[in-house]
Amino acid sequence: MLFTYYPKCSTCIKAKKWLDEKGIKYTARHIVEENPSYDELKEWFAKSELPLKKFFNTSGVLYKEMQLKDKLSGMSEEEQLRLLATNGMLVKRPVVVSDTTVLIGFKEVEWEEKLK
C-alpha cells in the first residue's frame, strides 16, 4: 500500500499515526519530493470512482493563487490530470493507494471500513 503525504500537514500526521496504531504496513512517499505522475493520477482517478475535483487540494495556497476554483470547470479531465502532475501541493492529501482502493483525505470511518 502506498501512503502519499506531506509531513507538515496535520491531517497527514493524524493519518500516519492511525495507520501505525492499526499496524497497517505501507510505503510512505513525500508528495512534494516525489509528485504523483500523470499516469499514476490517471490510474488512481479511475480506481477511486471519485470526481476528479476531489483530487485537488482546494484549501491549498497554490490552488487559490492559480484561481483554479474558476478554471477547473473549463478544463478537460486530461488537462486537470496533467495540471495535478505538475505540483504535489495541488493534490489533496493524504492519498492511500492499495490494490483495491484509493482514499483521498483522512476520514477515519472511511479508512476503517476500506482498510480492514
N, CA, C and O atoms as a GROMACS GRO file, in nm:
protein
  464
    1MET      N    1   0.085  -0.118   0.000
    1MET     CA    2   0.000   0.000   0.000
    1MET      C    3   0.089   0.124   0.000
    1MET      O    4   0.191   0.129   0.068
    2LEU      N    5   0.048   0.222  -0.078
    2LEU     CA    6   0.121   0.348  -0.087
    2LEU      C    7   0.050   0.456  -0.005
    2LEU      O    8  -0.071   0.475  -0.017
    3PHE      N    9   0.127   0.525   0.079
    3PHE     CA   10   0.074   0.636   0.160
    3PHE      C   11   0.149   0.761   0.115
    3PHE      O   12   0.266   0.779   0.147
    4THR      N   13   0.079   0.847   0.041
    4THR     CA   14   0.138   0.969  -0.012
    4THR      C   15   0.094   1.084   0.077
    4THR      O   16  -0.026   1.106   0.098
    5TYR      N   17   0.192   1.158   0.130
    5TYR     CA   18   0.159   1.259   0.231
    5TYR      C   19   0.257   1.377   0.226
    5TYR      O   20   0.358   1.373   0.157
    6TYR      N   21   0.222   1.480   0.301
    6TYR     CA   22   0.308   1.596   0.320
    6TYR      C   23   0.338   1.603   0.470
    6TYR      O   24   0.245   1.619   0.550
    7PRO      N   25   0.465   1.591   0.510
    7PRO     CA   26   0.500   1.580   0.652
    7PRO      C   27   0.452   1.694   0.742
    7PRO      O   28   0.434   1.673   0.862
    8LYS      N   29   0.431   1.813   0.688
    8LYS     CA   30   0.388   1.926   0.770
    8LYS      C   31   0.236   1.938   0.780
    8LYS      O   32   0.184   2.026   0.849
    9CYS      N   33   0.165   1.850   0.712
    9CYS     CA   34   0.018   1.852   0.709
    9CYS      C   35  -0.036   1.780   0.834
    9CYS      O   36  -0.006   1.663   0.855
   10SER      N   37  -0.115   1.851   0.914
   10SER     CA   38  -0.167   1.792   1.039
   10SER      C   39  -0.258   1.672   1.011
   10SER      O   40  -0.258   1.575   1.087
   11THR      N   41  -0.334   1.678   0.905
   11THR     CA   42  -0.421   1.565   0.869
   11THR      C   43  -0.338   1.443   0.831
   11THR      O   44  -0.372   1.330   0.866
   12CYS      N   45  -0.228   1.467   0.759
   12CYS     CA   46  -0.139   1.357   0.720
   12CYS      C   47  -0.074   1.294   0.843
   12CYS      O   48  -0.057   1.172   0.850
   13ILE      N   49  -0.037   1.378   0.938
   13ILE     CA   50   0.024   1.328   1.062
   13ILE      C   51  -0.075   1.238   1.136
   13ILE      O   52  -0.039   1.131   1.184
   14LYS      N   53  -0.201   1.282   1.145
   14LYS     CA   54  -0.306   1.201   1.210
   14LYS      C   55  -0.326   1.069   1.136
   14LYS      O   56  -0.338   0.963   1.198
   15ALA      N   57  -0.328   1.076   1.003
   15ALA     CA   58  -0.350   0.956   0.922
   15ALA      C   59  -0.235   0.856   0.940
   15ALA      O   60  -0.258   0.736   0.953
   16LYS      N   61  -0.113   0.907   0.940
   16LYS     CA   62   0.006   0.822   0.957
   16LYS      C   63   0.003   0.754   1.094
   16LYS      O   64   0.032   0.635   1.106
   17LYS      N   65  -0.032   0.830   1.196
   17LYS     CA   66  -0.042   0.777   1.332
   17LYS      C   67  -0.149   0.666   1.336
   17LYS      O   68  -0.128   0.562   1.397
   18TRP      N   69  -0.262   0.692   1.271
   18TRP     CA   70  -0.370   0.594   1.267
   18TRP      C   71  -0.324   0.464   1.202
   18TRP      O   72  -0.348   0.355   1.255
   19LEU      N   73  -0.256   0.475   1.087
   19LEU     CA   74  -0.204   0.356   1.017
   19LEU      C   75  -0.108   0.278   1.107
   19LEU      O   76  -0.114   0.156   1.116
   20ASP      N   77  -0.018   0.353   1.172
   20ASP     CA   78   0.080   0.289   1.260
   20ASP      C   79   0.013   0.218   1.378
   20ASP      O   80   0.050   0.106   1.414
   21GLU      N   81  -0.086   0.284   1.438
   21GLU     CA   82  -0.157   0.225   1.552
   21GLU      C   83  -0.233   0.098   1.513
   21GLU      O   84  -0.248   0.006   1.593
   22LYS      N   85  -0.281   0.096   1.388
   22LYS     CA   86  -0.356  -0.021   1.339
   22LYS      C   87  -0.262  -0.131   1.289
   22LYS      O   88  -0.306  -0.242   1.256
   23GLY      N   89  -0.132  -0.100   1.283
   23GLY     CA   90  -0.036  -0.198   1.234
   23GLY      C   91  -0.046  -0.222   1.084
   23GLY      O   92  -0.009  -0.329   1.035
   24ILE      N   93  -0.095  -0.123   1.012
   24ILE     CA   94  -0.110  -0.136   0.867
   24ILE      C   95   0.022  -0.099   0.800
   24ILE      O   96   0.076   0.010   0.822
   25LYS      N   97   0.072  -0.188   0.721
   25LYS     CA   98   0.200  -0.167   0.654
   25LYS      C   99   0.180  -0.083   0.528
   25LYS      O  100   0.083  -0.101   0.454
   26TYR      N  101   0.272   0.009   0.505
   26TYR     CA  102   0.263   0.099   0.389
   26TYR      C  103   0.402   0.147   0.349
   26TYR      O  104   0.498   0.137   0.426
   27THR      N  105   0.409   0.198   0.228
   27THR     CA  106   0.528   0.267   0.180
   27THR      C  107   0.494   0.415   0.181
   27THR      O  108   0.400   0.458   0.113
   28ALA      N  109   0.570   0.493   0.257
   28ALA     CA  110   0.544   0.637   0.267
   28ALA      C  111   0.614   0.710   0.153
   28ALA      O  112   0.727   0.677   0.115
   29ARG      N  113   0.546   0.811   0.100
   29ARG     CA  114   0.603   0.890  -0.010
   29ARG      C  115   0.568   1.038   0.009
   29ARG      O  116   0.451   1.074   0.020
   30HIS      N  117   0.670   1.119   0.012
   30HIS     CA  118   0.656   1.265   0.029
   30HIS      C  119   0.598   1.321  -0.101
   30HIS      O  120   0.660   1.309  -0.207
   31ILE      N  121   0.481   1.381  -0.093
   31ILE     CA  122   0.406   1.422  -0.212
   31ILE      C  123   0.474   1.535  -0.292
   31ILE      O  124   0.449   1.550  -0.411
   32VAL      N  125   0.558   1.614  -0.226
   32VAL     CA  126   0.625   1.723  -0.298
   32VAL      C  127   0.757   1.675  -0.357
   32VAL      O  128   0.790   1.708  -0.471
   33GLU      N  129   0.832   1.597  -0.279
   33GLU     CA  130   0.960   1.546  -0.329
   33GLU      C  131   0.940   1.446  -0.442
   33GLU      O  132   1.022   1.436  -0.533
   34GLU      N  133   0.830   1.372  -0.436
   34GLU     CA  134   0.801   1.273  -0.539
   34GLU      C  135   0.654   1.286  -0.580
   34GLU      O  136   0.569   1.206  -0.542
   35ASN      N  137   0.629   1.390  -0.659
   35ASN     CA  138   0.493   1.421  -0.702
   35ASN      C  139   0.433   1.304  -0.782
   35ASN      O  140   0.503   1.243  -0.863
   36PRO      N  141   0.306   1.274  -0.761
   36PRO     CA  142   0.243   1.169  -0.843
   36PRO      C  143   0.251   1.206  -0.991
   36PRO      O  144   0.229   1.321  -1.030
   37SER      N  145   0.280   1.107  -1.073
   37SER     CA  146   0.291   1.130  -1.217
   37SER      C  147   0.152   1.133  -1.281
   37SER      O  148   0.052   1.095  -1.219
   38TYR      N  149   0.148   1.179  -1.403
   38TYR     CA  150   0.022   1.181  -1.478
   38TYR      C  151  -0.038   1.040  -1.485
   38TYR      O  152  -0.157   1.021  -1.460
   39ASP      N  153   0.046   0.941  -1.518
   39ASP     CA  154  -0.003   0.803  -1.531
   39ASP      C  155  -0.056   0.749  -1.398
   39ASP      O  156  -0.159   0.682  -1.394
   40GLU      N  157   0.015   0.780  -1.289
   40GLU     CA  158  -0.034   0.737  -1.157
   40GLU      C  159  -0.168   0.802  -1.125
   40GLU      O  160  -0.262   0.734  -1.084
   41LEU      N  161  -0.176   0.932  -1.145
   41LEU     CA  162  -0.300   1.005  -1.115
   41LEU      C  163  -0.416   0.953  -1.199
   41LEU      O  164  -0.528   0.939  -1.150
   42LYS      N  165  -0.389   0.924  -1.324
   42LYS     CA  166  -0.493   0.872  -1.413
   42LYS      C  167  -0.544   0.737  -1.361
   42LYS      O  168  -0.665   0.712  -1.359
   43GLU      N  169  -0.451   0.652  -1.320
   43GLU     CA  170  -0.487   0.520  -1.266
   43GLU      C  171  -0.563   0.534  -1.134
   43GLU      O  172  -0.664   0.467  -1.113
   44TRP      N  173  -0.514   0.621  -1.045
   44TRP     CA  174  -0.579   0.641  -0.915
   44TRP      C  175  -0.720   0.696  -0.934
   44TRP      O  176  -0.814   0.653  -0.867
   45PHE      N  177  -0.735   0.791  -1.024
   45PHE     CA  178  -0.865   0.851  -1.051
   45PHE      C  179  -0.963   0.745  -1.099
   45PHE      O  180  -1.076   0.739  -1.051
   46ALA      N  181  -0.921   0.661  -1.192
   46ALA     CA  182  -1.008   0.556  -1.244
   46ALA      C  183  -1.046   0.456  -1.134
   46ALA      O  184  -1.162   0.415  -1.125
   47LYS      N  185  -0.951   0.418  -1.053
   47LYS     CA  186  -0.974   0.320  -0.947
   47LYS      C  187  -1.062   0.377  -0.835
   47LYS      O  188  -1.139   0.304  -0.773
   48SER      N  189  -1.050   0.506  -0.810
   48SER     CA  190  -1.118   0.568  -0.696
   48SER      C  191  -1.269   0.582  -0.715
   48SER      O  192  -1.345   0.578  -0.618
   49GLU      N  193  -1.312   0.598  -0.840
   49GLU     CA  194  -1.452   0.626  -0.873
   49GLU      C  195  -1.502   0.755  -0.808
   49GLU      O  196  -1.621   0.772  -0.783
   50LEU      N  197  -1.410   0.846  -0.782
   50LEU     CA  198  -1.443   0.977  -0.724
   50LEU      C  199  -1.440   1.082  -0.835
   50LEU      O  200  -1.376   1.063  -0.938
   51PRO      N  201  -1.509   1.194  -0.814
   51PRO     CA  202  -1.497   1.304  -0.909
   51PRO      C  203  -1.352   1.357  -0.905
   51PRO      O  204  -1.290   1.359  -0.799
   52LEU      N  205  -1.302   1.399  -1.018
   52LEU     CA  206  -1.163   1.446  -1.026
   52LEU      C  207  -1.136   1.564  -0.934
   52LEU      O  208  -1.025   1.581  -0.884
   53LYS      N  209  -1.237   1.645  -0.911
   53LYS     CA  210  -1.221   1.762  -0.823
   53LYS      C  211  -1.176   1.721  -0.683
   53LYS      O  212  -1.108   1.798  -0.615
   54LYS      N  213  -1.212   1.599  -0.639
   54LYS     CA  214  -1.173   1.550  -0.507
   54LYS      C  215  -1.021   1.535  -0.494
   54LYS      O  216  -0.969   1.532  -0.383
   55PHE      N  217  -0.951   1.525  -0.606
   55PHE     CA  218  -0.806   1.509  -0.604
   55PHE      C  219  -0.734   1.642  -0.583
   55PHE      O  220  -0.614   1.642  -0.555
   56PHE      N  221  -0.804   1.752  -0.595
   56PHE     CA  222  -0.742   1.884  -0.580
   56PHE      C  223  -0.745   1.929  -0.435
   56PHE      O  224  -0.845   1.913  -0.365
   57ASN      N  225  -0.635   1.986  -0.391
   57ASN     CA  226  -0.623   2.044  -0.257
   57ASN      C  227  -0.685   2.184  -0.263
   57ASN      O  228  -0.615   2.284  -0.276
   58THR      N  229  -0.817   2.188  -0.252
   58THR     CA  230  -0.890   2.313  -0.273
   58THR      C  231  -0.865   2.416  -0.164
   58THR      O  232  -0.896   2.534  -0.182
   59SER      N  233  -0.810   2.374  -0.051
   59SER     CA  234  -0.780   2.471   0.055
   59SER      C  235  -0.634   2.516   0.051
   59SER      O  236  -0.590   2.596   0.134
   60GLY      N  237  -0.559   2.466  -0.047
   60GLY     CA  238  -0.418   2.499  -0.057
   60GLY      C  239  -0.391   2.637  -0.115
   60GLY      O  240  -0.470   2.690  -0.193
   61VAL      N  241  -0.278   2.694  -0.076
   61VAL     CA  242  -0.237   2.826  -0.122
   61VAL      C  243  -0.221   2.827  -0.274
   61VAL      O  244  -0.268   2.919  -0.341
   62LEU      N  245  -0.155   2.726  -0.328
   62LEU     CA  246  -0.130   2.721  -0.473
   62LEU      C  247  -0.260   2.715  -0.553
   62LEU      O  248  -0.274   2.782  -0.655
   63TYR      N  249  -0.355   2.634  -0.506
   63TYR     CA  250  -0.486   2.622  -0.570
   63TYR      C  251  -0.552   2.760  -0.578
   63TYR      O  252  -0.608   2.798  -0.681
   64LYS      N  253  -0.544   2.833  -0.467
   64LYS     CA  254  -0.606   2.966  -0.462
   64LYS      C  255  -0.530   3.067  -0.547
   64LYS      O  256  -0.591   3.147  -0.618
   65GLU      N  257  -0.396   3.063  -0.540
   65GLU     CA  258  -0.315   3.155  -0.620
   65GLU      C  259  -0.341   3.138  -0.770
   65GLU      O  260  -0.344   3.234  -0.846
   66MET      N  261  -0.360   3.012  -0.811
   66MET     CA  262  -0.383   2.982  -0.952
   66MET      C  263  -0.529   3.002  -0.993
   66MET      O  264  -0.564   2.984  -1.109
   67GLN      N  265  -0.613   3.040  -0.896
   67GLN     CA  266  -0.756   3.063  -0.918
   67GLN      C  267  -0.823   2.944  -0.987
   67GLN      O  268  -0.903   2.960  -1.080
   68LEU      N  269  -0.789   2.825  -0.939
   68LEU     CA  270  -0.840   2.703  -1.003
   68LEU      C  271  -0.989   2.682  -0.980
   68LEU      O  272  -1.054   2.611  -1.057
   69LYS      N  273  -1.043   2.741  -0.875
   69LYS     CA  274  -1.186   2.729  -0.850
   69LYS      C  275  -1.265   2.771  -0.974
   69LYS      O  276  -1.365   2.709  -1.009
   70ASP      N  277  -1.218   2.876  -1.039
   70ASP     CA  278  -1.287   2.929  -1.157
   70ASP      C  279  -1.245   2.860  -1.286
   70ASP      O  280  -1.318   2.864  -1.385
   71LYS      N  281  -1.129   2.797  -1.287
   71LYS     CA  282  -1.073   2.743  -1.411
   71LYS      C  283  -1.101   2.595  -1.435
   71LYS      O  284  -1.110   2.551  -1.550
   72LEU      N  285  -1.115   2.516  -1.328
   72LEU     CA  286  -1.126   2.370  -1.344
   72LEU      C  287  -1.244   2.329  -1.431
   72LEU      O  288  -1.232   2.237  -1.512
   73SER      N  289  -1.357   2.395  -1.415
   73SER     CA  290  -1.477   2.355  -1.490
   73SER      C  291  -1.457   2.368  -1.641
   73SER      O  292  -1.523   2.299  -1.719
   74GLY      N  293  -1.368   2.455  -1.682
   74GLY     CA  294  -1.341   2.473  -1.825
   74GLY      C  295  -1.229   2.385  -1.878
   74GLY      O  296  -1.192   2.395  -1.995
   75MET      N  297  -1.175   2.300  -1.791
   75MET     CA  298  -1.065   2.212  -1.832
   75MET      C  299  -1.112   2.070  -1.851
   75MET      O  300  -1.204   2.024  -1.782
   76SER      N  301  -1.051   2.000  -1.944
   76SER     CA  302  -1.083   1.858  -1.965
   76SER      C  303  -1.020   1.775  -1.853
   76SER      O  304  -0.932   1.824  -1.782
   77GLU      N  305  -1.065   1.651  -1.838
   77GLU     CA  306  -1.004   1.560  -1.739
   77GLU      C  307  -0.854   1.548  -1.765
   77GLU      O  308  -0.774   1.552  -1.672
   78GLU      N  309  -0.819   1.533  -1.890
   78GLU     CA  310  -0.678   1.521  -1.930
   78GLU      C  311  -0.598   1.642  -1.881
   78GLU      O  312  -0.491   1.626  -1.822
   79GLU      N  313  -0.650   1.762  -1.904
   79GLU     CA  314  -0.580   1.885  -1.863
   79GLU      C  315  -0.570   1.892  -1.711
   79GLU      O  316  -0.467   1.934  -1.657
   80GLN      N  317  -0.676   1.853  -1.642
   80GLN     CA  318  -0.674   1.855  -1.495
   80GLN      C  319  -0.571   1.756  -1.440
   80GLN      O  320  -0.498   1.789  -1.346
   81LEU      N  321  -0.566   1.637  -1.496
   81LEU     CA  322  -0.468   1.537  -1.452
   81LEU      C  323  -0.326   1.584  -1.479
   81LEU      O  324  -0.237   1.566  -1.395
   82ARG      N  325  -0.304   1.644  -1.594
   82ARG     CA  326  -0.171   1.696  -1.627
   82ARG      C  327  -0.131   1.809  -1.530
   82ARG      O  328  -0.016   1.818  -1.490
   83LEU      N  329  -0.227   1.892  -1.495
   83LEU     CA  330  -0.202   2.000  -1.400
   83LEU      C  331  -0.166   1.943  -1.262
   83LEU      O  332  -0.070   1.988  -1.199
   84LEU      N  333  -0.242   1.846  -1.215
   84LEU     CA  334  -0.214   1.782  -1.086
   84LEU      C  335  -0.073   1.724  -1.082
   84LEU      O  336  -0.007   1.726  -0.978
   85ALA      N  337  -0.028   1.671  -1.195
   85ALA     CA  338   0.103   1.607  -1.202
   85ALA      C  339   0.219   1.708  -1.198
   85ALA      O  340   0.335   1.668  -1.188
   86THR      N  341   0.188   1.838  -1.207
   86THR     CA  342   0.295   1.938  -1.209
   86THR      C  343   0.344   1.975  -1.070
   86THR      O  344   0.457   2.022  -1.055
   87ASN      N  345   0.260   1.956  -0.966
   87ASN     CA  346   0.299   2.002  -0.833
   87ASN      C  347   0.220   1.926  -0.725
   87ASN      O  348   0.097   1.930  -0.724
   88GLY      N  349   0.291   1.858  -0.636
   88GLY     CA  350   0.227   1.781  -0.529
   88GLY      C  351   0.140   1.864  -0.437
   88GLY      O  352   0.049   1.811  -0.373
   89MET      N  353   0.167   1.994  -0.430
   89MET     CA  354   0.088   2.080  -0.342
   89MET      C  355  -0.054   2.103  -0.396
   89MET      O  356  -0.141   2.152  -0.325
   90LEU      N  357  -0.076   2.068  -0.522
   90LEU     CA  358  -0.211   2.078  -0.579
   90LEU      C  359  -0.298   1.957  -0.543
   90LEU      O  360  -0.420   1.963  -0.552
   91VAL      N  361  -0.232   1.849  -0.502
   91VAL     CA  362  -0.302   1.722  -0.476
   91VAL      C  363  -0.350   1.715  -0.331
   91VAL      O  364  -0.272   1.739  -0.238
   92LYS      N  365  -0.477   1.682  -0.313
   92LYS     CA  366  -0.531   1.665  -0.177
   92LYS      C  367  -0.459   1.547  -0.112
   92LYS      O  368  -0.429   1.448  -0.178
   93ARG      N  369  -0.433   1.560   0.012
   93ARG     CA  370  -0.358   1.457   0.082
   93ARG      C  371  -0.417   1.432   0.219
   93ARG      O  372  -0.492   1.515   0.271
   94PRO      N  373  -0.383   1.320   0.278
   94PRO     CA  374  -0.302   1.212   0.224
   94PRO      C  375  -0.379   1.132   0.118
   94PRO      O  376  -0.502   1.138   0.109
   95VAL      N  377  -0.303   1.057   0.041
   95VAL     CA  378  -0.361   0.965  -0.058
   95VAL      C  379  -0.312   0.826  -0.023
   95VAL      O  380  -0.191   0.804  -0.008
   96VAL      N  381  -0.405   0.732  -0.011
   96VAL     CA  382  -0.369   0.592   0.012
   96VAL      C  383  -0.412   0.514  -0.111
   96VAL      O  384  -0.526   0.524  -0.156
   97VAL      N  385  -0.318   0.436  -0.164
   97VAL     CA  386  -0.348   0.354  -0.282
   97VAL      C  387  -0.314   0.210  -0.248
   97VAL      O  388  -0.199   0.176  -0.219
   98SER      N  389  -0.416   0.125  -0.254
   98SER     CA  390  -0.395  -0.019  -0.233
   98SER      C  391  -0.439  -0.090  -0.361
   98SER      O  392  -0.477  -0.027  -0.459
   99ASP      N  393  -0.432  -0.221  -0.359
   99ASP     CA  394  -0.475  -0.298  -0.477
   99ASP      C  395  -0.621  -0.275  -0.509
   99ASP      O  396  -0.662  -0.282  -0.625
  100THR      N  397  -0.701  -0.249  -0.406
  100THR     CA  398  -0.846  -0.244  -0.425
  100THR      C  399  -0.908  -0.105  -0.409
  100THR      O  400  -1.023  -0.085  -0.450
  101THR      N  401  -0.836  -0.011  -0.352
  101THR     CA  402  -0.899   0.118  -0.322
  101THR      C  403  -0.803   0.235  -0.330
  101THR      O  404  -0.682   0.219  -0.321
  102VAL      N  405  -0.860   0.353  -0.345
  102VAL     CA  406  -0.787   0.479  -0.338
  102VAL      C  407  -0.864   0.567  -0.240
  102VAL      O  408  -0.983   0.592  -0.258
  103LEU      N  409  -0.796   0.615  -0.137
  103LEU     CA  410  -0.857   0.704  -0.039
  103LEU      C  411  -0.788   0.839  -0.044
  103LEU      O  412  -0.665   0.846  -0.047
  104ILE      N  413  -0.867   0.944  -0.044
  104ILE     CA  414  -0.813   1.080  -0.051
  104ILE      C  415  -0.861   1.157   0.071
  104ILE      O  416  -0.980   1.160   0.101
  105GLY      N  417  -0.766   1.220   0.140
  105GLY     CA  418  -0.801   1.287   0.265
  105GLY      C  419  -0.817   1.182   0.373
  105GLY      O  420  -0.827   1.063   0.342
  106PHE      N  421  -0.819   1.222   0.497
  106PHE     CA  422  -0.831   1.127   0.607
  106PHE      C  423  -0.965   1.139   0.675
  106PHE      O  424  -0.994   1.236   0.744
  107LYS      N  425  -1.048   1.036   0.653
  107LYS     CA  426  -1.175   1.024   0.722
  107LYS      C  427  -1.169   0.888   0.792
  107LYS      O  428  -1.178   0.783   0.728
  108GLU      N  429  -1.152   0.892   0.923
  108GLU     CA  430  -1.126   0.770   0.999
  108GLU      C  431  -1.229   0.660   0.974
  108GLU      O  432  -1.192   0.543   0.958
  109VAL      N  433  -1.357   0.694   0.970
  109VAL     CA  434  -1.462   0.594   0.949
  109VAL      C  435  -1.445   0.525   0.813
  109VAL      O  436  -1.453   0.403   0.802
  110GLU      N  437  -1.420   0.605   0.710
  110GLU     CA  438  -1.400   0.550   0.576
  110GLU      C  439  -1.275   0.462   0.571
  110GLU      O  440  -1.277   0.354   0.513
  111TRP      N  441  -1.168   0.507   0.632
  111TRP     CA  442  -1.043   0.430   0.632
  111TRP      C  443  -1.064   0.298   0.706
  111TRP      O  444  -1.017   0.192   0.662
  112GLU      N  445  -1.134   0.304   0.820
  112GLU     CA  446  -1.161   0.185   0.899
  112GLU      C  447  -1.234   0.082   0.814
  112GLU      O  448  -1.202  -0.037   0.816
  113GLU      N  449  -1.332   0.128   0.738
  113GLU     CA  450  -1.414   0.041   0.655
  113GLU      C  451  -1.334  -0.017   0.537
  113GLU      O  452  -1.344  -0.136   0.507
  114LYS      N  453  -1.257   0.068   0.471
  114LYS     CA  454  -1.190   0.027   0.347
  114LYS      C  455  -1.054  -0.042   0.368
  114LYS      O  456  -1.007  -0.113   0.279
  115LEU      N  457  -0.992  -0.021   0.483
  115LEU     CA  458  -0.858  -0.077   0.503
  115LEU      C  459  -0.855  -0.191   0.605
  115LEU      O  460  -0.753  -0.215   0.670
  116LYS      N  461  -0.966  -0.262   0.618
  116LYS     CA  462  -0.972  -0.376   0.710
  116LYS      C  463  -0.876  -0.484   0.668
  116LYS      O  464  -0.866  -0.588   0.734
   0.00000   0.00000   0.00000
